[in-house]
Amino acid sequence: MQNAMLNAPLTDAELDELEAFMFSDAVSEDALDLIGTHGYMCALNISPVKISEKQWLQELFDGTPEYSSETEKARIEDLLKRLYFSIGSDLYNDQDMLMPCELTLETESDEEQADLTTWSQSFMEAVFLKEDEWFNHQAEEEVAELMLPIMIASELFEDPEFAKMREDQRLCDEMCRNIPELLIDLYLLFHAPADKK
């Protein structure tokens, strides 16, 4: 029963509640927003090495929020754990990942950052926590290939080839549309038995 509760996706009202808290004064300005949290938790679930709940909460909030009470703390952490486990359940069950943003890098103005870039940067933040384990894998080249669209969308890498790809809007859109599928492929690469890969 407990597992079923943890795997239950958050309702729209619960997502709104979580987002409101993340934008409140109780949270560091450098904490992740809801879109970033989704990307971060996708990477946490895919990671070849488990990261403790205490560590990922600390990183996600850039410290400890100033909760108004123990009740609020328990509520927010419960919502985050449910989000984490429901994402993990989708990956485990080979479900299409419902993304919290459009799968494009197009924005209305050059000054804006695409929501997918925010998502991808947060995904990479979780990767960097255990970077050696992600990339020193027996299928290192495959990992890098699968992560390429996320790395390009994150705009964190200054490689000239990445910059050239980003300039090609059609190529970028095509790569970005594949991200939900690539998440499952990455998950299977690290976690599925050899005969299921």
Secondary structure as the mmCIF struct_conf table of DSSP 4:
data_model
#
loop_
_struct_conf.conf_type_id
_struct_conf.id
_struct_conf.beg_label_comp_id
_struct_conf.beg_label_asym_id
_struct_conf.beg_label_seq_id
_struct_conf.end_label_comp_id
_struct_conf.end_label_asym_id
_struct_conf.end_label_seq_id
HELX_RH_AL_P HELX_RH_AL_P1 GLN A 2 ASN A 7
BEND BEND1 ALA A 8 ALA A 8
HELX_LH_PP_P HELX_LH_PP_P1 PRO A 9 THR A 11
HELX_RH_AL_P HELX_RH_AL_P2 ASP A 12 MET A 22
TURN_TY1_P TURN_TY1_P1 PHE A 23 PHE A 23
BEND BEND2 SER A 24 SER A 24
TURN_TY1_P TURN_TY1_P2 ASP A 25 ALA A 26
BEND BEND3 VAL A 27 VAL A 27
TURN_TY1_P TURN_TY1_P3 GLU A 29 ASP A 30
BEND BEND4 ALA A 31 ALA A 31
HELX_RH_AL_P HELX_RH_AL_P3 LEU A 34 ILE A 46
BEND BEND5 PRO A 48 VAL A 49
HELX_RH_AL_P HELX_RH_AL_P4 GLU A 53 PHE A 61
TURN_TY1_P TURN_TY1_P4 ASP A 62 ASP A 62
BEND BEND6 GLY A 63 GLY A 63
BEND BEND7 SER A 68 SER A 69
HELX_RH_AL_P HELX_RH_AL_P5 GLU A 70 TYR A 92
TURN_TY1_P TURN_TY1_P5 ASN A 93 ASP A 94
HELX_LH_PP_P HELX_LH_PP_P2 GLN A 95 MET A 97
BEND BEND8 PRO A 100 CYS A 101
BEND BEND9 LEU A 103 LEU A 103
BEND BEND10 GLU A 108 SER A 109
TURN_TY1_P TURN_TY1_P6 ASP A 110 GLU A 111
BEND BEND11 GLU A 112 GLU A 112
HELX_LH_PP_P HELX_LH_PP_P3 GLN A 113 ALA A 114
HELX_RH_AL_P HELX_RH_AL_P6 ASP A 115 LEU A 129
TURN_TY1_P TURN_TY1_P7 LYS A 130 LYS A 130
HELX_RH_AL_P HELX_RH_AL_P7 GLU A 131 PHE A 135
BEND BEND12 ASN A 136 HIS A 137
TURN_TY1_P TURN_TY1_P8 GLN A 138 ALA A 139
HELX_RH_AL_P HELX_RH_AL_P8 GLU A 140 SER A 154
TURN_TY1_P TURN_TY1_P9 GLU A 155 GLU A 155
HELX_RH_AL_P HELX_RH_AL_P9 PRO A 160 GLU A 167
HELX_RH_AL_P HELX_RH_AL_P10 GLN A 169 ARG A 177
TURN_TY1_P TURN_TY1_P10 ASN A 178 ASN A 178
HELX_RH_AL_P HELX_RH_AL_P11 ILE A 179 HIS A 191
BEND BEND13 ALA A 192 ALA A 192
HELX_RH_3T_P HELX_RH_3T_P1 ALA A 194 LYS A 196
#
